[in-house]
């Protein structure tokens, strides 16, 4: 599939495949650990590839055109032997990265063309709304962010062609604010100075595809759009698009939230995305939440 991208105002293109083959003439094979929302968005860009995805549920059908295997559970070694590319979406826990915990030695013996690890911008911690980039020190304030830093370090310690992708808040088809706004359960939670960065899942996919086409072992990329914004602005714009009343504004201090939900408000930062543009030539399909939400609503309306 031809990806059209622009660098320095000049249109260029890169091929992810040559009729589904690698440079060595063999079929490109992606082994995707924790084959979820982001990884599934990548698959349509991998025409001619064999894609193998893992799930914790035995026998679960993951996606059309994707071979499903259980992990932990199945014997992964034959799939590792076949794979040319490795994508890790599975999140870490208190004892480390689940893939390396079970397969470190097996992975260490392989010669992959590309390895991608999906991390989070939560590794940067709280910057009180200031800008961060890939060179910013990693000072996570949440437990999940600390686990991610440890997992990044585990993968970086391996002798692999590793690429780390630090994802902002992900949205996309089926993962937008519209259902809650329609149901009247959405709230505009107001916390002074709070701002988030976010990324449409299709833009995650095109960044991964661009990296696969232009490997740069050791690279770290922030994946986010061009417009960090307070969360209440996103909810308000969704209500405007739906032509419904603006959801109630409530002070953060008075809201009853789960510990997980509250942890998202523990950090405020604006994330820079220059590197995916300058190094990979990516042009975001959804450069801000307004463009992204309009597209999601059009998709819902037309399906």
DOVEX-667687 format. One record per residue (C-alpha): chain; residue in three letters; x, y, z. Coordinates in steps of 0.05 Angstrom, whole numbers. Example, Ala and Ser with C-alpha at 12.3 -4.5 7.8 and 13.67 -1.06 7.14 Angstrom:
! residues 2
<r doba="A" marpa="ALA" X="246" Y="-90" Z="156"/>
<r doba="A" marpa="SER" X="273" Y="-21" Z="143"/>
//
This chain:
! residues 303
<r doba="A" marpa="UNK" X="0" Y="0" Z="0"/>
<r doba="A" marpa="UNK" X="27" Y="68" Z="-19"/>
<r doba="A" marpa="UNK" X="31" Y="118" Z="37"/>
<r doba="A" marpa="UNK" X="31" Y="190" Z="14"/>
<r doba="A" marpa="UNK" X="70" Y="235" Z="60"/>
<r doba="A" marpa="UNK" X="100" Y="304" Z="55"/>
<r doba="A" marpa="UNK" X="168" Y="330" Z="78"/>
<r doba="A" marpa="UNK" X="193" Y="401" Z="67"/>
<r doba="A" marpa="UNK" X="134" Y="415" Z="22"/>
<r doba="A" marpa="UNK" X="152" Y="360" Z="-28"/>
<r doba="A" marpa="UNK" X="108" Y="300" Z="-38"/>
<r doba="A" marpa="UNK" X="142" Y="234" Z="-30"/>
<r doba="A" marpa="UNK" X="118" Y="162" Z="-22"/>
<r doba="A" marpa="UNK" X="143" Y="99" Z="11"/>
<r doba="A" marpa="UNK" X="124" Y="28" Z="-2"/>
<r doba="A" marpa="UNK" X="112" Y="-17" Z="57"/>
<r doba="A" marpa="UNK" X="119" Y="-78" Z="13"/>
<r doba="A" marpa="UNK" X="139" Y="-104" Z="-53"/>
<r doba="A" marpa="UNK" X="82" Y="-152" Z="-65"/>
<r doba="A" marpa="UNK" X="85" Y="-173" Z="8"/>
<r doba="A" marpa="UNK" X="160" Y="-188" Z="8"/>
<r doba="A" marpa="UNK" X="219" Y="-163" Z="48"/>
<r doba="A" marpa="UNK" X="284" Y="-142" Z="16"/>
<r doba="A" marpa="UNK" X="308" Y="-214" Z="24"/>
<r doba="A" marpa="UNK" X="251" Y="-239" Z="-19"/>
<r doba="A" marpa="UNK" X="213" Y="-273" Z="36"/>
<r doba="A" marpa="UNK" X="144" Y="-254" Z="61"/>
<r doba="A" marpa="UNK" X="141" Y="-200" Z="114"/>
<r doba="A" marpa="UNK" X="110" Y="-227" Z="178"/>
<r doba="A" marpa="UNK" X="87" Y="-184" Z="236"/>
<r doba="A" marpa="UNK" X="80" Y="-216" Z="305"/>
<r doba="A" marpa="UNK" X="36" Y="-170" Z="346"/>
<r doba="A" marpa="UNK" X="35" Y="-180" Z="422"/>
<r doba="A" marpa="UNK" X="-29" Y="-154" Z="453"/>
<r doba="A" marpa="UNK" X="-63" Y="-143" Z="386"/>
<r doba="A" marpa="UNK" X="-112" Y="-88" Z="405"/>
<r doba="A" marpa="UNK" X="-141" Y="-23" Z="380"/>
<r doba="A" marpa="UNK" X="-77" Y="9" Z="355"/>
<r doba="A" marpa="UNK" X="-46" Y="-53" Z="325"/>
<r doba="A" marpa="UNK" X="-111" Y="-70" Z="289"/>
<r doba="A" marpa="UNK" X="-111" Y="-2" Z="256"/>
<r doba="A" marpa="UNK" X="-42" Y="-18" Z="227"/>
<r doba="A" marpa="UNK" X="-63" Y="-82" Z="192"/>
<r doba="A" marpa="UNK" X="-100" Y="-50" Z="132"/>
<r doba="A" marpa="UNK" X="-34" Y="-16" Z="115"/>
<r doba="A" marpa="UNK" X="3" Y="-82" Z="111"/>
<r doba="A" marpa="UNK" X="-22" Y="-110" Z="45"/>
<r doba="A" marpa="UNK" X="9" Y="-176" Z="28"/>
<r doba="A" marpa="UNK" X="37" Y="-187" Z="98"/>
<r doba="A" marpa="UNK" X="23" Y="-246" Z="144"/>
<r doba="A" marpa="UNK" X="0" Y="-218" Z="211"/>
<r doba="A" marpa="UNK" X="-2" Y="-259" Z="275"/>
<r doba="A" marpa="UNK" X="-35" Y="-229" Z="337"/>
<r doba="A" marpa="UNK" X="-37" Y="-252" Z="408"/>
<r doba="A" marpa="UNK" X="-94" Y="-251" Z="457"/>
<r doba="A" marpa="UNK" X="-101" Y="-273" Z="529"/>
<r doba="A" marpa="UNK" X="-166" Y="-308" Z="510"/>
<r doba="A" marpa="UNK" X="-158" Y="-377" Z="479"/>
<r doba="A" marpa="UNK" X="-192" Y="-382" Z="412"/>
<r doba="A" marpa="UNK" X="-211" Y="-308" Z="407"/>
<r doba="A" marpa="UNK" X="-219" Y="-282" Z="336"/>
<r doba="A" marpa="UNK" X="-180" Y="-217" Z="335"/>
<r doba="A" marpa="UNK" X="-189" Y="-188" Z="265"/>
<r doba="A" marpa="UNK" X="-202" Y="-209" Z="194"/>
<r doba="A" marpa="UNK" X="-138" Y="-231" Z="161"/>
<r doba="A" marpa="UNK" X="-100" Y="-239" Z="227"/>
<r doba="A" marpa="UNK" X="-79" Y="-306" Z="255"/>
<r doba="A" marpa="UNK" X="-98" Y="-309" Z="329"/>
<r doba="A" marpa="UNK" X="-57" Y="-345" Z="381"/>
<r doba="A" marpa="UNK" X="-62" Y="-344" Z="457"/>
<r doba="A" marpa="UNK" X="-8" Y="-313" Z="499"/>
<r doba="A" marpa="UNK" X="9" Y="-334" Z="551"/>
<r doba="A" marpa="UNK" X="-10" Y="-406" Z="532"/>
<r doba="A" marpa="UNK" X="12" Y="-423" Z="462"/>
<r doba="A" marpa="UNK" X="82" Y="-443" Z="441"/>
<r doba="A" marpa="UNK" X="106" Y="-377" Z="414"/>
<r doba="A" marpa="UNK" X="175" Y="-399" Z="392"/>
<r doba="A" marpa="UNK" X="155" Y="-422" Z="321"/>
<r doba="A" marpa="UNK" X="121" Y="-355" Z="309"/>
<r doba="A" marpa="UNK" X="182" Y="-317" Z="334"/>
<r doba="A" marpa="UNK" X="225" Y="-358" Z="286"/>
<r doba="A" marpa="UNK" X="180" Y="-337" Z="228"/>
<r doba="A" marpa="UNK" X="170" Y="-264" Z="245"/>
<r doba="A" marpa="UNK" X="208" Y="-209" Z="210"/>
<r doba="A" marpa="UNK" X="175" Y="-153" Z="250"/>
<r doba="A" marpa="UNK" X="152" Y="-149" Z="322"/>
<r doba="A" marpa="UNK" X="101" Y="-102" Z="353"/>
<r doba="A" marpa="UNK" X="89" Y="-100" Z="428"/>
<r doba="A" marpa="UNK" X="24" Y="-68" Z="453"/>
<r doba="A" marpa="UNK" X="18" Y="-109" Z="516"/>
<r doba="A" marpa="UNK" X="25" Y="-66" Z="578"/>
<r doba="A" marpa="UNK" X="71" Y="-78" Z="636"/>
<r doba="A" marpa="UNK" X="52" Y="-93" Z="708"/>
<r doba="A" marpa="UNK" X="86" Y="-89" Z="775"/>
<r doba="A" marpa="UNK" X="134" Y="-146" Z="758"/>
<r doba="A" marpa="UNK" X="155" Y="-119" Z="689"/>
<r doba="A" marpa="UNK" X="140" Y="-130" Z="616"/>
<r doba="A" marpa="UNK" X="98" Y="-193" Z="605"/>
<r doba="A" marpa="UNK" X="129" Y="-209" Z="537"/>
<r doba="A" marpa="UNK" X="201" Y="-206" Z="561"/>
<r doba="A" marpa="UNK" X="183" Y="-241" Z="625"/>
<r doba="A" marpa="UNK" X="163" Y="-304" Z="587"/>
<r doba="A" marpa="UNK" X="203" Y="-297" Z="522"/>
<r doba="A" marpa="UNK" X="266" Y="-257" Z="535"/>
<r doba="A" marpa="UNK" X="315" Y="-312" Z="516"/>
<r doba="A" marpa="UNK" X="276" Y="-333" Z="455"/>
<r doba="A" marpa="UNK" X="270" Y="-261" Z="430"/>
<r doba="A" marpa="UNK" X="344" Y="-248" Z="442"/>
<r doba="A" marpa="UNK" X="363" Y="-302" Z="391"/>
<r doba="A" marpa="UNK" X="321" Y="-273" Z="335"/>
<r doba="A" marpa="UNK" X="342" Y="-225" Z="278"/>
<r doba="A" marpa="UNK" X="282" Y="-180" Z="266"/>
<r doba="A" marpa="UNK" X="281" Y="-124" Z="215"/>
<r doba="A" marpa="UNK" X="240" Y="-79" Z="260"/>
<r doba="A" marpa="UNK" X="214" Y="-80" Z="331"/>
<r doba="A" marpa="UNK" X="162" Y="-30" Z="356"/>
<r doba="A" marpa="UNK" X="142" Y="-18" Z="428"/>
<r doba="A" marpa="UNK" X="79" Y="22" Z="444"/>
<r doba="A" marpa="UNK" X="90" Y="63" Z="507"/>
<r doba="A" marpa="UNK" X="56" Y="125" Z="533"/>
<r doba="A" marpa="UNK" X="69" Y="199" Z="542"/>
<r doba="A" marpa="UNK" X="55" Y="185" Z="615"/>
<r doba="A" marpa="UNK" X="129" Y="170" Z="622"/>
<r doba="A" marpa="UNK" X="143" Y="245" Z="623"/>
<r doba="A" marpa="UNK" X="101" Y="258" Z="686"/>
<r doba="A" marpa="UNK" X="70" Y="324" Z="705"/>
<r doba="A" marpa="UNK" X="96" Y="389" Z="673"/>
<r doba="A" marpa="UNK" X="40" Y="435" Z="694"/>
<r doba="A" marpa="UNK" X="19" Y="447" Z="623"/>
<r doba="A" marpa="UNK" X="88" Y="460" Z="595"/>
<r doba="A" marpa="UNK" X="115" Y="428" Z="531"/>
<r doba="A" marpa="UNK" X="154" Y="362" Z="530"/>
<r doba="A" marpa="UNK" X="190" Y="326" Z="474"/>
<r doba="A" marpa="UNK" X="228" Y="261" Z="465"/>
<r doba="A" marpa="UNK" X="289" Y="290" Z="502"/>
<r doba="A" marpa="UNK" X="250" Y="309" Z="564"/>
<r doba="A" marpa="UNK" X="271" Y="271" Z="627"/>
<r doba="A" marpa="UNK" X="225" Y="213" Z="646"/>
<r doba="A" marpa="UNK" X="194" Y="231" Z="713"/>
<r doba="A" marpa="UNK" X="127" Y="195" Z="717"/>
<r doba="A" marpa="UNK" X="83" Y="210" Z="776"/>
<r doba="A" marpa="UNK" X="35" Y="152" Z="768"/>
<r doba="A" marpa="UNK" X="48" Y="78" Z="781"/>
<r doba="A" marpa="UNK" X="29" Y="60" Z="710"/>
<r doba="A" marpa="UNK" X="78" Y="111" Z="683"/>
<r doba="A" marpa="UNK" X="133" Y="83" Z="727"/>
<r doba="A" marpa="UNK" X="119" Y="13" Z="701"/>
<r doba="A" marpa="UNK" X="123" Y="40" Z="629"/>
<r doba="A" marpa="UNK" X="191" Y="71" Z="642"/>
<r doba="A" marpa="UNK" X="216" Y="5" Z="670"/>
<r doba="A" marpa="UNK" X="188" Y="-33" Z="610"/>
<r doba="A" marpa="UNK" X="221" Y="16" Z="560"/>
<r doba="A" marpa="UNK" X="287" Y="4" Z="595"/>
<r doba="A" marpa="UNK" X="278" Y="-71" Z="592"/>
<r doba="A" marpa="UNK" X="267" Y="-69" Z="517"/>
<r doba="A" marpa="UNK" X="324" Y="-20" Z="506"/>
<r doba="A" marpa="UNK" X="371" Y="-67" Z="542"/>
<r doba="A" marpa="UNK" X="358" Y="-120" Z="488"/>
<r doba="A" marpa="UNK" X="400" Y="-122" Z="425"/>
<r doba="A" marpa="UNK" X="342" Y="-108" Z="378"/>
<r doba="A" marpa="UNK" X="324" Y="-57" Z="324"/>
<r doba="A" marpa="UNK" X="277" Y="-24" Z="374"/>
<r doba="A" marpa="UNK" X="232" Y="36" Z="361"/>
<r doba="A" marpa="UNK" X="192" Y="65" Z="419"/>
<r doba="A" marpa="UNK" X="127" Y="101" Z="407"/>
<r doba="A" marpa="UNK" X="100" Y="143" Z="464"/>
<r doba="A" marpa="UNK" X="25" Y="150" Z="453"/>
<r doba="A" marpa="UNK" X="-19" Y="206" Z="479"/>
<r doba="A" marpa="UNK" X="-93" Y="193" Z="494"/>
<r doba="A" marpa="UNK" X="-122" Y="149" Z="439"/>
<r doba="A" marpa="UNK" X="-189" Y="159" Z="406"/>
<r doba="A" marpa="UNK" X="-221" Y="132" Z="342"/>
<r doba="A" marpa="UNK" X="-281" Y="93" Z="317"/>
<r doba="A" marpa="UNK" X="-320" Y="67" Z="377"/>
<r doba="A" marpa="UNK" X="-275" Y="106" Z="425"/>
<r doba="A" marpa="UNK" X="-301" Y="177" Z="423"/>
<r doba="A" marpa="UNK" X="-342" Y="221" Z="470"/>
<r doba="A" marpa="UNK" X="-407" Y="217" Z="431"/>
<r doba="A" marpa="UNK" X="-442" Y="160" Z="467"/>
<r doba="A" marpa="UNK" X="-436" Y="193" Z="535"/>
<r doba="A" marpa="UNK" X="-456" Y="261" Z="508"/>
<r doba="A" marpa="UNK" X="-517" Y="230" Z="475"/>
<r doba="A" marpa="UNK" X="-536" Y="192" Z="538"/>
<r doba="A" marpa="UNK" X="-529" Y="255" Z="580"/>
<r doba="A" marpa="UNK" X="-476" Y="223" Z="625"/>
<r doba="A" marpa="UNK" X="-417" Y="264" Z="600"/>
<r doba="A" marpa="UNK" X="-389" Y="318" Z="646"/>
<r doba="A" marpa="UNK" X="-342" Y="375" Z="633"/>
<r doba="A" marpa="UNK" X="-293" Y="364" Z="689"/>
<r doba="A" marpa="UNK" X="-256" Y="429" Z="704"/>
<r doba="A" marpa="UNK" X="-187" Y="428" Z="734"/>
<r doba="A" marpa="UNK" X="-149" Y="493" Z="729"/>
<r doba="A" marpa="UNK" X="-91" Y="489" Z="680"/>
<r doba="A" marpa="UNK" X="-107" Y="417" Z="659"/>
<r doba="A" marpa="UNK" X="-89" Y="400" Z="588"/>
<r doba="A" marpa="UNK" X="-81" Y="335" Z="550"/>
<r doba="A" marpa="UNK" X="-52" Y="313" Z="484"/>
<r doba="A" marpa="UNK" X="-88" Y="261" Z="442"/>
<r doba="A" marpa="UNK" X="-80" Y="220" Z="378"/>
<r doba="A" marpa="UNK" X="-129" Y="188" Z="329"/>
<r doba="A" marpa="UNK" X="-117" Y="114" Z="320"/>
<r doba="A" marpa="UNK" X="-109" Y="120" Z="245"/>
<r doba="A" marpa="UNK" X="-52" Y="169" Z="256"/>
<r doba="A" marpa="UNK" X="-19" Y="119" Z="302"/>
<r doba="A" marpa="UNK" X="-24" Y="68" Z="246"/>
<r doba="A" marpa="UNK" X="7" Y="113" Z="194"/>
<r doba="A" marpa="UNK" X="65" Y="131" Z="240"/>
<r doba="A" marpa="UNK" X="79" Y="57" Z="253"/>
<r doba="A" marpa="UNK" X="76" Y="43" Z="178"/>
<r doba="A" marpa="UNK" X="124" Y="100" Z="163"/>
<r doba="A" marpa="UNK" X="173" Y="74" Z="215"/>
<r doba="A" marpa="UNK" X="169" Y="4" Z="187"/>
<r doba="A" marpa="UNK" X="185" Y="32" Z="118"/>
<r doba="A" marpa="UNK" X="242" Y="74" Z="146"/>
<r doba="A" marpa="UNK" X="273" Y="36" Z="204"/>
<r doba="A" marpa="UNK" X="317" Y="76" Z="252"/>
<r doba="A" marpa="UNK" X="337" Y="30" Z="308"/>
<r doba="A" marpa="UNK" X="339" Y="65" Z="375"/>
<r doba="A" marpa="UNK" X="289" Y="119" Z="355"/>
<r doba="A" marpa="UNK" X="236" Y="146" Z="403"/>
<r doba="A" marpa="UNK" X="175" Y="181" Z="376"/>
<r doba="A" marpa="UNK" X="118" Y="220" Z="409"/>
<r doba="A" marpa="UNK" X="51" Y="205" Z="377"/>
<r doba="A" marpa="UNK" X="1" Y="261" Z="387"/>
<r doba="A" marpa="UNK" X="-36" Y="313" Z="347"/>
<r doba="A" marpa="UNK" X="-20" Y="387" Z="340"/>
<r doba="A" marpa="UNK" X="-70" Y="415" Z="390"/>
<r doba="A" marpa="UNK" X="-65" Y="397" Z="464"/>
<r doba="A" marpa="UNK" X="-130" Y="418" Z="496"/>
<r doba="A" marpa="UNK" X="-168" Y="417" Z="562"/>
<r doba="A" marpa="UNK" X="-214" Y="356" Z="566"/>
<r doba="A" marpa="UNK" X="-276" Y="399" Z="576"/>
<r doba="A" marpa="UNK" X="-264" Y="432" Z="509"/>
<r doba="A" marpa="UNK" X="-267" Y="364" Z="474"/>
<r doba="A" marpa="UNK" X="-332" Y="346" Z="509"/>
<r doba="A" marpa="UNK" X="-361" Y="414" Z="493"/>
<r doba="A" marpa="UNK" X="-344" Y="408" Z="419"/>
<r doba="A" marpa="UNK" X="-375" Y="338" Z="416"/>
<r doba="A" marpa="UNK" X="-439" Y="368" Z="444"/>
<r doba="A" marpa="UNK" X="-437" Y="424" Z="393"/>
<r doba="A" marpa="UNK" X="-430" Y="374" Z="336"/>
<r doba="A" marpa="UNK" X="-489" Y="334" Z="363"/>
<r doba="A" marpa="UNK" X="-529" Y="398" Z="373"/>
<r doba="A" marpa="UNK" X="-546" Y="379" Z="444"/>
<r doba="A" marpa="UNK" X="-540" Y="421" Z="508"/>
<r doba="A" marpa="UNK" X="-471" Y="431" Z="536"/>
<r doba="A" marpa="UNK" X="-457" Y="379" Z="590"/>
<r doba="A" marpa="UNK" X="-454" Y="403" Z="662"/>
<r doba="A" marpa="UNK" X="-388" Y="434" Z="685"/>
<r doba="A" marpa="UNK" X="-364" Y="405" Z="750"/>
<r doba="A" marpa="UNK" X="-302" Y="421" Z="791"/>
<r doba="A" marpa="UNK" X="-249" Y="366" Z="792"/>
<r doba="A" marpa="UNK" X="-244" Y="370" Z="867"/>
<r doba="A" marpa="UNK" X="-318" Y="351" Z="876"/>
<r doba="A" marpa="UNK" X="-322" Y="294" Z="825"/>
<r doba="A" marpa="UNK" X="-327" Y="222" Z="847"/>
<r doba="A" marpa="UNK" X="-280" Y="184" Z="800"/>
<r doba="A" marpa="UNK" X="-246" Y="117" Z="800"/>
<r doba="A" marpa="UNK" X="-172" Y="117" Z="818"/>
<r doba="A" marpa="UNK" X="-156" Y="101" Z="745"/>
<r doba="A" marpa="UNK" X="-196" Y="161" Z="720"/>
<r doba="A" marpa="UNK" X="-167" Y="207" Z="772"/>
<r doba="A" marpa="UNK" X="-96" Y="187" Z="754"/>
<r doba="A" marpa="UNK" X="-105" Y="217" Z="685"/>
<r doba="A" marpa="UNK" X="-115" Y="285" Z="718"/>
<r doba="A" marpa="UNK" X="-52" Y="278" Z="759"/>
<r doba="A" marpa="UNK" X="-9" Y="302" Z="701"/>
<r doba="A" marpa="UNK" X="-15" Y="361" Z="654"/>
<r doba="A" marpa="UNK" X="30" Y="372" Z="594"/>
<r doba="A" marpa="UNK" X="33" Y="391" Z="522"/>
<r doba="A" marpa="UNK" X="69" Y="340" Z="478"/>
<r doba="A" marpa="UNK" X="110" Y="359" Z="417"/>
<r doba="A" marpa="UNK" X="104" Y="316" Z="354"/>
<r doba="A" marpa="UNK" X="157" Y="348" Z="309"/>
<r doba="A" marpa="UNK" X="199" Y="284" Z="303"/>
<r doba="A" marpa="UNK" X="146" Y="242" Z="269"/>
<r doba="A" marpa="UNK" X="139" Y="298" Z="217"/>
<r doba="A" marpa="UNK" X="213" Y="315" Z="208"/>
<r doba="A" marpa="UNK" X="242" Y="244" Z="209"/>
<r doba="A" marpa="UNK" X="184" Y="202" Z="182"/>
<r doba="A" marpa="UNK" X="150" Y="253" Z="138"/>
<r doba="A" marpa="UNK" X="83" Y="240" Z="169"/>
<r doba="A" marpa="UNK" X="25" Y="287" Z="154"/>
<r doba="A" marpa="UNK" X="-29" Y="276" Z="206"/>
<r doba="A" marpa="UNK" X="-98" Y="258" Z="179"/>
<r doba="A" marpa="UNK" X="-129" Y="287" Z="242"/>
<r doba="A" marpa="UNK" X="-84" Y="345" Z="265"/>
<r doba="A" marpa="UNK" X="-132" Y="365" Z="321"/>
<r doba="A" marpa="UNK" X="-192" Y="338" Z="359"/>
<r doba="A" marpa="UNK" X="-240" Y="381" Z="319"/>
<r doba="A" marpa="UNK" X="-221" Y="348" Z="253"/>
<r doba="A" marpa="UNK" X="-220" Y="280" Z="287"/>
<r doba="A" marpa="UNK" X="-288" Y="286" Z="320"/>
<r doba="A" marpa="UNK" X="-321" Y="311" Z="257"/>
<r doba="A" marpa="UNK" X="-294" Y="251" Z="220"/>
<r doba="A" marpa="UNK" X="-318" Y="203" Z="274"/>
<r doba="A" marpa="UNK" X="-388" Y="232" Z="273"/>
<r doba="A" marpa="UNK" X="-390" Y="228" Z="197"/>
<r doba="A" marpa="UNK" X="-369" Y="155" Z="202"/>
<r doba="A" marpa="UNK" X="-424" Y="140" Z="253"/>
<r doba="A" marpa="UNK" X="-476" Y="177" Z="212"/>
<r doba="A" marpa="UNK" X="-459" Y="142" Z="147"/>
<r doba="A" marpa="UNK" X="-455" Y="71" Z="175"/>
//
